Amino acid sequence: MGIAGGLQAAFNFFSTRHRRCISISRDTLRINEEIRIREVRVTDANGEQLGVMLTRDALRLAEEKHLDLVEVAPKARPPVCRIMDFGKYRYEQQKREKEVRKKQKIITIKEVKLRPNIEQHDFEVKLKNAQRFIEEGNKVKVTIMFRGRELSHPELGSEVLNKLAEALKDTVTVERAAKLEGKNMTMILSPKAQKAQKTKKTTPTKGGDTGAQNQDASRSS
């Protein structure tokens, strides 16, 4: 091989290696040329132990398989690296994280404000709002706002709160009972855990419907 051929081979070698080097942040896994340590313990894509080897040899082995060398346990001595398809690994990891986020249910606290001397019509409006919040899976903070001399009769606020909790008793539990805080009295309601309805399964008797057989027998006799 001449000088030109040797230079071309070297160019192809380093171009391939740098093309497979994926830029990632320092707080994530290091891969390929980002692994600076001299020796690493290597496992293949199936988890089989390949032993301790020089990092450059591990890189060459990964390149031969058209895969990446990924440092999965940097604190081990020597660090543990795995030969894998890093792009596919990141895609599957992001897909799993997305599914987890999708399954997570975010519960927020909604607030319903009332007065101790609230009219029945206004109470029903507030009740419907609270019911809607609960059906959406949210907690509800019910607040009674006192003004002036109304503070001398906190029992009126308690009656309103108890009335609302009683109206929603089939769908809520009282997470925090009524408590007077300054000029406000608050209570927190949370949705009840829904229980799966059990359906009774009818198991047919051996030989079919016994009642029908007896009826047919009586007709034939």
C-alpha positions in Angstrom: 0.0 0.0 0.0 1.4 3.4 -1.0 1.4 6.6 1.0 -1.7 7.8 -0.7 -3.5 4.5 0.1 -2.4 4.6 3.7 -3.6 8.2 4.2 -6.9 7.3 2.6 -7.3 4.2 4.9 -6.5 6.4 8.0 -9.0 9.0 6.9 -11.7 6.4 6.4 -10.9 4.9 9.9 -11.1 8.2 11.8 -14.1 9.5 9.8 -16.1 6.4 10.7 -15.2 6.7 14.4 -16.0 10.4 14.6 -19.2 9.9 12.7 -20.4 7.3 15.3 -19.4 9.6 18.2 -22.7 11.1 19.5 -22.6 14.4 21.3 -24.2 14.1 24.7 -24.1 16.2 27.9 -21.8 15.4 30.8 -24.6 14.3 33.1 -25.5 11.4 30.8 -23.7 8.3 29.6 -20.4 8.6 27.9 -19.9 6.8 24.7 -17.2 5.9 22.2 -14.3 8.5 22.1 -15.7 10.2 25.2 -14.5 7.3 27.2 -11.0 8.4 28.2 -10.0 5.7 30.7 -7.3 3.2 29.6 -9.1 -0.1 30.5 -12.8 -1.1 30.8 -14.8 -4.2 31.6 -17.0 -5.0 28.6 -20.3 -6.8 28.1 -21.9 -7.3 24.7 -25.4 -6.4 23.6 -26.8 -9.6 25.1 -25.2 -9.0 28.5 -22.5 -11.6 28.0 -19.2 -10.8 29.8 -16.3 -10.1 27.5 -13.8 -9.3 30.2 -11.4 -6.5 30.9 -9.7 -5.0 27.8 -8.0 -1.8 26.6 -10.6 0.8 25.7 -9.2 1.1 22.2 -9.7 -2.6 21.7 -13.3 -2.3 23.0 -13.9 0.6 20.6 -12.6 -1.5 17.7 -14.8 -4.4 18.7 -17.9 -2.1 18.8 -17.1 -0.6 15.4 -16.7 -4.1 13.9 -20.3 -4.8 15.0 -21.5 -1.3 13.8 -22.5 -0.5 17.4 -21.5 1.9 20.1 -19.4 1.5 23.3 -21.4 2.9 26.2 -20.1 3.5 29.7 -22.9 2.1 31.9 -21.1 2.0 35.3 -18.5 4.7 35.4 -17.8 4.3 39.2 -16.8 0.7 38.9 -13.2 -0.3 38.8 -12.6 -0.7 36.0 -15.6 1.1 34.6 -18.2 -1.2 32.9 -19.0 -0.6 29.2 -21.6 -2.2 27.1 -21.6 -2.7 23.3 -25.0 -1.6 22.1 -27.0 0.5 19.6 -27.0 3.7 21.5 -29.5 5.5 19.3 -32.0 2.6 19.7 -31.4 2.5 23.4 -32.1 6.3 23.8 -35.3 5.9 21.6 -36.6 3.1 23.7 -35.7 4.9 27.0 -37.5 8.1 25.9 -40.5 6.0 24.8 -40.7 4.3 28.3 -40.4 7.7 30.0 -43.2 9.1 27.8 -45.5 6.1 28.8 -44.7 6.6 32.5 -45.6 10.3 32.2 -48.8 9.4 30.4 -49.9 7.1 33.2 -49.1 9.6 35.9 -52.2 11.4 37.1 -51.7 15.0 38.1 -54.0 16.0 41.0 -54.6 19.7 41.5 -56.5 21.5 44.3 -59.4 23.5 43.1 -61.1 26.1 45.4 -64.7 26.9 46.0 -65.5 30.0 48.0 -68.7 30.5 49.9 -70.2 32.9 52.5 -71.7 31.7 55.9 -75.0 33.2 54.9 -75.1 31.9 51.3 -78.4 31.7 49.6 -79.7 28.2 48.5 -79.4 29.0 44.8 -75.8 30.2 45.1 -75.0 27.1 47.3 -76.3 24.8 44.6 -74.1 26.5 42.0 -71.0 26.1 44.2 -72.0 22.5 44.9 -72.1 21.8 41.1 -68.7 23.3 40.7 -67.3 21.2 43.5 -68.9 18.1 42.0 -67.4 18.8 38.6 -63.9 19.3 40.1 -64.2 16.0 42.0 -65.3 14.1 38.9 -62.3 15.5 37.0 -60.1 13.8 39.7 -59.1 17.0 41.6 -59.2 17.8 45.3 -61.4 20.6 46.4 -60.6 23.3 49.0 -63.8 24.7 50.3 -63.4 28.1 51.9 -65.9 30.0 54.0 -65.1 33.8 54.0 -66.2 35.7 57.1 -66.7 39.4 57.3 -66.9 41.7 60.3 -69.2 40.3 63.0 -69.7 37.1 61.1 -66.5 35.8 62.8 -68.5 35.8 66.1 -70.6 32.9 64.7 -68.1 30.4 63.2 -70.7 27.7 63.7 -72.6 29.1 60.6 -69.5 28.4 58.5 -69.3 24.9 59.9 -72.9 24.2 59.0 -72.3 25.3 55.4 -69.2 23.1 55.1 -71.0 20.1 56.6 -73.9 20.6 54.3 -71.7 20.6 51.3 -69.7 17.5 52.5 -73.0 15.7 53.2 -74.2 16.4 49.6 -71.0 15.0 48.2 -70.6 12.1 50.6 -71.0 9.4 47.9 -68.0 10.8 45.8 -65.7 12.4 48.3 -63.8 11.9 51.6 -63.0 14.7 54.0 -59.2 14.9 53.8 -59.0 17.8 56.2 -61.9 18.8 58.5 -63.1 22.3 58.8 -60.6 24.6 60.4 -60.7 28.3 61.1 -57.7 30.2 59.8 -57.9 34.0 60.3 -61.0 35.2 58.6 -61.5 32.0 56.6 -62.7 28.5 57.5 -61.4 25.8 55.1 -62.0 22.2 54.4 -60.4 19.9 51.9 -62.2 17.2 50.0 -60.7 14.4 47.9 -62.2 12.0 45.4 -63.1 8.6 46.7 -61.1 5.7 45.2 -63.4 4.0 42.7 -63.8 0.2 43.3 -64.1 -2.1 40.4 -67.6 -3.6 40.2 -67.6 -7.4 40.5 -69.8 -9.2 38.1 -71.2 -12.6 39.0 -70.6 -15.3 36.5 -73.2 -18.1 36.1 -71.6 -21.5 35.7 -73.8 -23.9 33.7 -74.5 -27.3 35.4 -73.2 -30.4 33.8 -75.5 -31.9 31.3 -77.0 -28.5 30.3 -80.0 -26.7 31.8 -81.4 -29.0 34.4 -84.6 -27.1 34.6 -85.2 -27.3 30.9 -84.4 -31.1 31.0 -86.9 -31.7 33.8 -89.5 -29.7 31.9 -89.0 -31.7 28.7 -89.2 -34.9 30.6 -92.5 -33.9 32.2 -93.9 -33.1 28.7 -92.9 -36.4 27.3 -94.4 -38.4 30.2 
